[in-house]
Amino acid sequence: HYVEALRRFRGDVRMMEQVLATMIERGAPRTAEHLELMLDEYLAGRSLRKARAIIEQLDLLGVGLDPSRQYDVALATATAGSAGEALTIIDRLLGEQRDPAPAQAPVVLDLLVGARRTPQAWSLFRRMRARGQVPSRDALLHLLADAQRRRAAKDSVAVIAALRSGG
């Protein structure tokens, strides 16, 4: 019943919070499904404080976050002004060979480029290119400058091709 209500109000955080408050008032147990719907909404709105509260509740239930949600947490963390903490999460995920979802990849690449994590940025750029994704112009210009500094002709051509395909 409550899961349906949360899904129906998706996109309206205030109403979703009201459904959750009603659950608490009535003593209805909160399941992972309820909490994950709220978490997704908070992460979409980059509301890190509220997302962390939900993550704690999920931890108490013994539910871990999938890599996509972990990347969302990293992006919300970066938006909240903690780029170092966000990069720690991203480094761990990339170390585990967990790629960001296609919608997350351009922002993750921008974070890597902004932190001067050029080797990881190149690796992600190559995977994005294989999937036909186009990074931001700033990320491409940074990668092009790096390729030219290294005199890496193939990398320079790949970045120029991406710049052209991105307009």
Backbone torsions as a table, in degrees:
resi	resn	phi	psi	omega
1	HIS	NA	-50.1	-178.0
2	TYR	-73.1	-33.2	177.6
3	VAL	-61.9	-44.0	178.3
4	GLU	-60.8	-42.2	179.8
5	ALA	-64.2	-42.8	178.7
6	LEU	-62.6	-41.3	178.5
7	ARG	-65.7	-39.6	-178.6
8	ARG	-63.9	-36.0	-177.9
9	PHE	-93.8	10.0	178.9
10	ARG	-52.6	132.5	-178.0
11	GLY	99.9	-13.7	178.5
12	ASP	-120.6	89.3	-174.3
13	VAL	-57.7	-41.3	-177.6
14	ARG	-59.0	-44.7	180.0
15	MET	-69.7	-37.2	177.7
16	MET	-64.4	-40.5	177.1
17	GLU	-64.5	-34.0	177.7
18	GLN	-65.9	-40.9	176.9
19	VAL	-61.5	-44.6	179.0
20	LEU	-62.9	-41.3	177.5
21	ALA	-62.4	-39.4	177.7
22	THR	-63.5	-40.4	177.4
23	MET	-59.4	-45.3	-178.1
24	ILE	-64.9	-44.3	178.6
25	GLU	-57.0	-42.5	-176.2
26	ARG	-86.4	-1.4	178.4
27	GLY	73.5	19.6	178.8
28	ALA	-73.2	136.3	-179.8
29	PRO	-69.2	138.4	176.1
30	ARG	-91.6	122.7	-179.2
31	THR	-98.7	172.7	177.3
32	ALA	-58.5	-36.6	-178.9
33	GLU	-63.7	-43.2	177.2
34	HIS	-61.4	-48.8	-175.6
35	LEU	-67.1	-37.8	179.3
36	GLU	-66.4	-36.0	175.9
37	LEU	-63.4	-43.1	178.1
38	MET	-65.9	-42.4	-180.0
39	LEU	-59.4	-46.4	179.3
40	ASP	-58.2	-40.5	-179.1
41	GLU	-67.3	-43.9	179.3
42	TYR	-65.7	-39.5	179.1
43	LEU	-68.4	-36.9	177.5
44	ALA	-62.6	-35.0	178.2
45	GLY	-89.0	3.4	-179.5
46	ARG	55.9	35.5	177.7
47	SER	-90.4	85.1	-171.4
48	LEU	-65.8	-42.8	-177.9
49	ARG	-58.9	-47.6	-179.8
50	LYS	-69.1	-36.7	178.4
51	ALA	-63.0	-41.5	-179.9
52	ARG	-64.7	-35.8	177.3
53	ALA	-63.2	-40.6	178.0
54	ILE	-68.1	-39.8	179.1
55	ILE	-60.4	-40.6	177.2
56	GLU	-60.9	-41.4	179.1
57	GLN	-65.7	-39.5	177.3
58	LEU	-64.7	-39.2	177.4
59	ASP	-60.3	-40.5	178.9
60	LEU	-63.0	-30.2	177.4
61	LEU	-83.5	-7.2	-179.2
62	GLY	81.2	23.1	-179.0
63	VAL	-103.1	121.2	177.1
64	GLY	-89.0	160.9	179.6
65	LEU	-89.6	138.6	175.7
66	ASP	-73.0	162.2	-176.8
67	PRO	-56.5	-37.4	-179.4
68	SER	-61.5	-43.9	178.0
69	ARG	-68.4	-33.8	177.6
70	GLN	-64.6	-39.4	175.8
71	TYR	-65.2	-38.7	176.7
72	ASP	-61.5	-39.4	176.9
73	VAL	-62.9	-42.9	178.6
74	ALA	-61.5	-42.8	-179.3
75	LEU	-67.7	-38.9	176.4
76	ALA	-65.6	-37.1	178.7
77	THR	-64.5	-43.2	178.1
78	ALA	-64.1	-41.5	178.7
79	THR	-62.4	-33.4	179.9
80	ALA	-77.3	-1.8	175.8
81	GLY	98.9	9.9	179.8
82	SER	-112.1	67.5	-176.9
83	ALA	-62.2	-36.7	179.3
84	GLY	-60.8	-45.0	178.3
85	GLU	-65.2	-39.4	178.2
86	ALA	-62.9	-42.2	180.0
87	LEU	-67.0	-31.0	176.0
88	THR	-62.9	-44.0	178.3
89	ILE	-64.0	-45.6	-178.7
90	ILE	-63.5	-43.9	178.7
91	ASP	-59.0	-43.1	179.8
92	ARG	-62.2	-45.6	-179.1
93	LEU	-65.2	-43.1	178.4
94	LEU	-66.5	-35.0	176.4
95	GLY	-63.6	-31.6	176.6
96	GLU	-85.0	5.5	-178.3
97	GLN	59.5	41.5	175.5
98	ARG	-104.9	110.6	179.9
99	ASP	-80.7	149.9	172.9
100	PRO	-68.5	157.4	175.3
101	ALA	-63.9	155.6	-179.4
102	PRO	-51.7	-37.4	179.7
103	ALA	-71.6	-25.0	-178.6
104	GLN	-88.0	-25.8	-171.2
105	ALA	-55.9	-45.8	-179.3
106	PRO	-60.7	-38.5	-179.6
107	VAL	-71.2	-39.8	177.5
108	VAL	-62.7	-42.2	177.8
109	LEU	-61.6	-42.6	178.0
110	ASP	-59.8	-40.8	178.0
111	LEU	-64.2	-42.9	179.5
112	LEU	-64.1	-42.8	179.3
113	VAL	-65.4	-43.5	179.7
114	GLY	-62.5	-29.7	179.7
115	ALA	-91.2	5.1	-179.4
116	ARG	60.5	36.2	175.4
117	ARG	-94.5	65.7	-170.9
118	THR	-61.9	-44.0	179.8
119	PRO	-59.7	-43.9	178.1
120	GLN	-66.6	-36.3	179.3
121	ALA	-63.5	-43.0	178.6
122	TRP	-62.4	-42.8	-179.9
123	SER	-60.8	-46.9	179.0
124	LEU	-66.4	-39.8	178.1
125	PHE	-57.9	-43.7	-179.1
126	ARG	-63.8	-41.0	178.4
127	ARG	-68.0	-38.8	177.8
128	MET	-63.6	-43.1	-179.3
129	ARG	-62.1	-39.2	178.8
130	ALA	-63.9	-28.8	178.0
131	ARG	-90.4	0.1	178.7
132	GLY	80.7	18.0	179.2
133	GLN	-87.9	147.2	179.0
134	VAL	-113.3	119.6	177.7
135	PRO	-71.1	175.8	178.0
136	SER	-67.6	157.7	-180.0
137	ARG	-61.1	-42.9	-179.5
138	ASP	-61.3	-42.9	179.0
139	ALA	-63.3	-42.1	179.6
140	LEU	-64.5	-40.2	179.0
141	LEU	-65.5	-37.6	176.5
142	HIS	-64.3	-45.8	-179.9
143	LEU	-65.1	-37.1	177.7
144	LEU	-64.0	-43.8	178.4
145	ALA	-61.3	-41.2	178.1
146	ASP	-63.8	-45.0	-179.7
147	ALA	-62.4	-39.5	179.5
148	GLN	-69.2	-38.1	176.9
149	ARG	-61.1	-38.6	-179.6
150	ARG	-85.0	-6.2	-176.6
151	ARG	57.8	43.0	-179.1
152	ALA	-97.0	95.8	-174.3
153	ALA	-62.4	-45.1	-177.9
154	LYS	-63.6	-41.6	178.1
155	ASP	-65.6	-40.7	178.4
156	SER	-61.0	-44.0	179.0
157	VAL	-63.4	-41.1	180.0
158	ALA	-63.1	-42.3	-179.8
159	VAL	-68.8	-41.2	178.4
160	ILE	-62.7	-40.4	176.7
161	ALA	-61.8	-40.9	178.7
162	ALA	-66.7	-40.1	177.5
163	LEU	-61.3	-42.6	179.9
164	ARG	-66.6	-41.2	-178.5
165	SER	-70.1	-25.1	177.9
166	GLY	-85.3	-1.0	178.1
167	GLY	90.1	NA	NA
